[in-house]
Amino acid sequence: MGSGKRKVPDRAEAKTERFRHKMVQRFSSDTKRAFNHGLARNERVAETLCFMALIRDPLRRQRPLAAAPMVSCIAAVRQFFRAEDGEQAAHLLPGQITIDGAFPWLFLAGPAVRRLENLFAYVEPLGADYNKADSAAESNGLTTAFAAACLQVLTGQGQPAADIAAAYSQGWKAGALAAFAAAETQKRSKPAPPPLVYGEPGGPDYGMILNLEERGAAFQDDSIWATHEQLSILGYYRAAMDETPRGLQPGAIAEILALPPA
């Protein structure tokens, strides 16, 4: 299906993304970056589900689709740019969707082809702990949830908008929340900083943190600090699931479904 080198599908879009992420000065806290990365992933998933609705339409499809298609989520094969300055390029989507072993954009024609292919190339330059948190979630069911949501739309029989919303909620959101929780459980099995200890009510130290020195010493261990950071990132990913992405709004779904067929 492809070599280990990730292809840039759209040079103009890649230039725009590189400028947006790497050239424009960004002032955002790590907390905001983690939350926003989760929001951006959910938005791209919602858009992908809209394209699955296009693929299931026999009047739009450019190649046969099996009655029971096999949908898989494999390692990414598209990427707009590489990160620099100690950061890594974190993909927004959990992986590359394939349908019966073929890239999904090969089932379409017209501007939908490039739009869909581009979805799998979007990345953000983030610290290594983001990719580690992502990898933990992906190995604990995030890629499975993405593939299941895509399959649900592909094989749906209802109105496209309703099937897209149902697949996002039942396939993606439920599966992603379970994956994040499982990844957190996995991370907590590793060495972590001791919990905060406060003074007891009524005592002279009431409300004070009594083990700051112990926690500070623990955080000198890079592996413990990394586990703490990855757990925090996963927590913000879970929080981002509470927001409904714009891609599920009727107008956004209609815009993709109305793309010209050629």
C-alpha positions as CSV (number, residue, x, y, z in Angstrom):
1,M,0.0,0.0,0.0
2,G,2.9,2.3,0.5
3,S,6.4,2.8,1.7
4,G,7.4,3.9,5.2
5,K,7.8,7.5,4.0
6,R,4.7,9.6,4.4
7,K,3.5,11.4,1.3
8,V,2.5,15.1,1.2
9,P,-0.9,14.9,-0.7
10,D,-1.4,18.7,-1.3
11,R,1.6,21.0,-1.5
12,A,-0.4,24.2,-1.3
13,E,-2.3,23.0,1.8
14,A,0.9,21.8,3.3
15,K,2.5,25.2,2.9
16,T,-0.6,26.8,4.6
17,E,-0.4,24.3,7.5
18,R,3.3,24.7,7.9
19,F,2.9,28.5,8.2
20,R,0.0,28.2,10.5
21,H,1.7,25.9,13.0
22,K,5.4,26.7,12.6
23,M,5.8,30.3,11.4
24,V,3.0,32.1,13.2
25,Q,3.8,32.8,16.9
26,R,1.4,30.9,19.1
27,F,0.6,31.9,22.7
28,S,-1.2,29.0,24.3
29,S,-0.7,27.0,27.5
30,D,0.0,23.3,27.5
31,T,-3.5,22.8,29.0
32,K,-5.1,24.6,26.1
33,R,-3.0,22.8,23.5
34,A,-4.0,19.4,24.9
35,F,-7.7,20.3,24.9
36,N,-7.5,21.9,21.5
37,H,-5.7,18.9,20.0
38,G,-8.6,16.7,21.2
39,L,-11.1,19.1,19.7
40,A,-9.3,19.1,16.4
41,R,-9.2,15.3,16.3
42,N,-12.9,15.1,16.9
43,E,-13.5,17.7,14.1
44,R,-11.5,15.7,11.6
45,V,-13.3,12.5,12.6
46,A,-16.7,14.1,12.0
47,E,-15.5,15.3,8.6
48,T,-14.2,11.8,7.7
49,L,-17.6,10.3,8.6
50,C,-19.3,12.7,6.2
51,F,-17.0,11.4,3.4
52,M,-18.0,7.8,4.3
53,A,-21.6,8.8,3.5
54,L,-20.4,10.0,0.1
55,I,-18.6,6.7,-0.5
56,R,-21.7,4.6,0.3
57,D,-23.7,6.5,-2.4
58,P,-23.6,4.3,-5.5
59,L,-24.0,7.3,-7.7
60,R,-20.8,8.9,-6.3
61,R,-18.7,5.7,-6.0
62,Q,-15.9,5.1,-8.5
63,R,-15.1,1.5,-7.6
64,P,-17.2,-1.4,-6.2
65,L,-17.9,-1.5,-2.4
66,A,-18.5,-4.9,-0.9
67,A,-21.9,-5.5,0.9
68,A,-19.9,-6.1,4.1
69,P,-16.8,-4.0,3.6
70,M,-13.7,-4.5,5.8
71,V,-12.7,-1.2,7.3
72,S,-9.3,-0.9,9.0
73,C,-7.2,1.8,10.6
74,I,-3.5,1.4,9.8
75,A,-0.5,3.6,10.5
76,A,-0.5,7.1,8.9
77,V,0.8,7.4,5.3
78,R,0.1,11.1,4.7
79,Q,1.7,14.1,6.5
80,F,1.8,17.7,5.6
81,F,5.1,18.6,7.4
82,R,7.6,17.5,10.0
83,A,8.0,19.2,13.3
84,E,11.2,20.9,14.5
85,D,12.7,22.4,17.7
86,G,12.3,19.2,19.7
87,E,8.6,18.7,18.9
88,Q,6.9,15.9,17.0
89,A,4.3,16.0,14.3
90,A,1.1,14.6,16.0
91,H,-1.5,13.5,13.5
92,L,-5.0,14.6,14.2
93,L,-6.7,11.4,13.0
94,P,-5.8,8.2,14.9
95,G,-4.6,6.6,11.7
96,Q,-5.2,5.9,8.0
97,I,-8.6,4.3,7.2
98,T,-8.7,1.7,4.4
99,I,-11.7,0.1,2.9
100,D,-11.1,-3.5,1.7
101,G,-7.4,-2.6,1.6
102,A,-7.8,0.6,-0.5
103,F,-7.5,4.2,0.5
104,P,-11.0,5.7,0.9
105,W,-10.4,8.6,-1.5
106,L,-10.0,6.1,-4.3
107,F,-13.7,5.5,-4.2
108,L,-14.5,9.1,-5.1
109,A,-13.9,11.6,-7.8
110,G,-13.8,15.4,-8.1
111,P,-12.8,17.8,-5.2
112,A,-13.9,15.2,-2.6
113,V,-10.8,13.2,-3.5
114,R,-8.3,15.8,-2.3
115,R,-10.4,16.9,0.6
116,L,-10.6,13.4,2.0
117,E,-6.9,12.6,1.4
118,N,-5.9,15.8,3.1
119,L,-7.8,14.9,6.2
120,F,-5.3,12.2,6.9
121,A,-2.3,14.5,6.5
122,Y,-3.1,17.1,9.1
123,V,-0.6,17.2,12.0
124,E,0.2,19.6,14.9
125,P,3.8,20.2,16.2
126,L,3.6,19.1,19.8
127,G,5.8,17.7,22.5
128,A,6.7,14.0,22.6
129,D,4.3,13.3,25.4
130,Y,1.4,14.0,23.1
131,N,2.4,11.3,20.7
132,K,3.0,8.9,23.6
133,A,-0.5,9.7,25.0
134,D,-1.9,9.3,21.5
135,S,-0.1,6.0,21.0
136,A,-1.4,4.6,24.3
137,A,-5.0,5.5,23.4
138,E,-4.6,4.1,19.9
139,S,-3.3,0.8,21.3
140,N,-6.2,0.7,23.7
141,G,-9.0,1.0,21.2
142,L,-8.9,4.5,19.6
143,T,-8.1,3.2,16.1
144,T,-10.7,0.5,16.5
145,A,-13.3,3.2,17.5
146,F,-12.4,5.3,14.4
147,A,-12.7,2.3,12.0
148,A,-16.0,1.2,13.7
149,A,-17.5,4.6,13.2
150,C,-16.5,4.7,9.6
151,L,-18.0,1.3,9.0
152,Q,-21.2,2.3,10.7
153,V,-21.7,5.1,8.2
154,L,-20.6,3.0,5.2
155,T,-23.2,0.3,5.9
156,G,-25.9,2.6,7.3
157,Q,-29.4,2.6,5.7
158,G,-30.8,5.8,7.1
159,Q,-30.6,9.5,6.2
160,P,-26.9,10.4,5.9
161,A,-26.9,13.1,8.6
162,A,-28.6,10.9,11.1
163,D,-26.2,8.0,10.4
164,I,-23.2,10.3,10.7
165,A,-24.4,11.6,14.1
166,A,-25.2,8.1,15.4
167,A,-21.8,6.8,14.2
168,Y,-20.0,9.7,15.9
169,S,-21.8,9.1,19.2
170,Q,-22.0,5.3,19.3
171,G,-18.8,4.3,17.4
172,W,-16.4,7.2,17.9
173,K,-17.3,9.0,21.1
174,A,-18.1,5.9,23.2
175,G,-15.0,4.1,21.9
176,A,-12.7,7.0,22.3
177,L,-13.7,7.6,25.9
178,A,-13.1,3.9,26.7
179,A,-9.7,4.1,25.0
180,F,-8.7,7.1,26.9
181,A,-9.7,5.5,30.2
182,A,-7.8,2.3,29.4
183,A,-4.7,4.3,28.4
184,E,-4.9,6.2,31.7
185,T,-5.1,2.9,33.6
186,Q,-2.1,1.7,31.7
187,K,-0.2,4.8,32.5
188,R,-1.0,4.7,36.2
189,S,0.6,1.3,36.4
190,K,3.9,3.0,35.9
191,P,5.8,5.0,38.6
192,A,4.0,8.2,39.3
193,P,4.5,11.1,41.8
194,P,3.0,10.6,45.2
195,P,-0.4,12.1,45.8
196,L,-0.7,15.4,47.6
197,V,-0.9,15.2,51.3
198,Y,-2.7,18.0,53.1
199,G,-2.8,18.9,56.8
200,E,-5.7,17.5,58.7
201,P,-8.7,19.7,59.7
202,G,-8.3,21.4,63.0
203,G,-4.5,21.0,63.0
204,P,-1.9,23.8,62.6
205,D,-1.1,22.7,59.1
206,Y,-4.7,22.4,57.9
207,G,-5.0,23.1,54.2
208,M,-1.2,23.1,53.7
209,I,0.6,20.7,51.3
210,L,2.8,18.6,53.6
211,N,4.8,16.6,51.0
212,L,5.9,19.3,48.5
213,E,9.5,18.3,48.9
214,E,8.8,14.6,48.3
215,R,6.7,15.4,45.1
216,G,9.4,17.8,43.9
217,A,12.1,15.1,44.2
218,A,9.8,12.6,42.3
219,F,9.4,15.1,39.5
220,Q,13.2,15.2,39.0
221,D,12.8,11.7,37.5
222,D,12.1,12.3,33.8
223,S,10.1,9.1,33.4
224,I,7.8,10.1,36.3
225,W,7.3,13.6,34.9
226,A,6.5,12.1,31.5
227,T,3.9,9.8,33.0
228,H,2.3,12.7,34.9
229,E,2.2,14.8,31.6
230,Q,0.7,12.0,29.5
231,L,-2.0,11.4,32.1
232,S,-2.8,15.1,32.1
233,I,-3.0,15.1,28.3
234,L,-5.3,12.1,28.3
235,G,-7.6,13.8,30.8
236,Y,-7.9,16.8,28.5
237,Y,-8.7,14.6,25.6
238,R,-11.6,13.1,27.6
239,A,-12.8,16.6,28.4
240,A,-12.7,17.6,24.7
241,M,-15.2,14.8,24.0
242,D,-17.9,16.9,25.7
243,E,-17.8,19.4,22.9
244,T,-19.9,18.7,19.8
245,P,-17.7,19.3,16.7
246,R,-18.8,21.8,14.0
247,G,-18.5,19.0,11.5
248,L,-21.7,17.5,12.9
249,Q,-23.8,20.6,12.3
250,P,-26.3,20.1,9.5
251,G,-24.7,22.9,7.4
252,A,-21.2,21.3,7.6
253,I,-22.6,17.9,6.7
254,A,-24.6,19.3,3.8
255,E,-21.5,21.1,2.5
256,I,-19.5,17.9,2.1
257,L,-22.4,15.9,0.8
258,A,-23.0,18.6,-1.9
259,L,-19.4,18.5,-3.3
260,P,-19.5,18.1,-7.1
261,P,-19.1,14.5,-8.2
262,A,-16.5,15.3,-10.8
